[in-house]
Amino acid sequence: MRFLSLPVMVLLLAACQSAPPSHGNVGSDAWLAYVDQRLSISDGQGHGPDYGSQEWCDAVHFKLHGQRPAAPTPCDQTWMQEVDAKLK
């Protein structure tokens, strides 16, 4: 009986653990939505800049750094990787 309870306990513990949330690949629609929600760029009702637009990228930069960028934010894959690293 003792040996039967150990596998049951292991299964229960495994079921209780949750995998880390997946936000999709950097630059994907799911990732853009994650960044938007995490940094409160839009209000969730469609008010705010379009995901990935220059205005949106500048707003993300402002939220992350507390200041407006000196030049337009590049909004490229390298920049998105940097944003992803800062949010982790």
Secondary structure, 3 states (H helix, E strand, C coil): CHHHHHHHHHHHHHHHCCCCCCCCCCCCHHHHHHHHHHHCCCCCCCCCCCCCCHHHHHHHHHHHHCCCCCCCCCCCHHHHHHHHHHHC
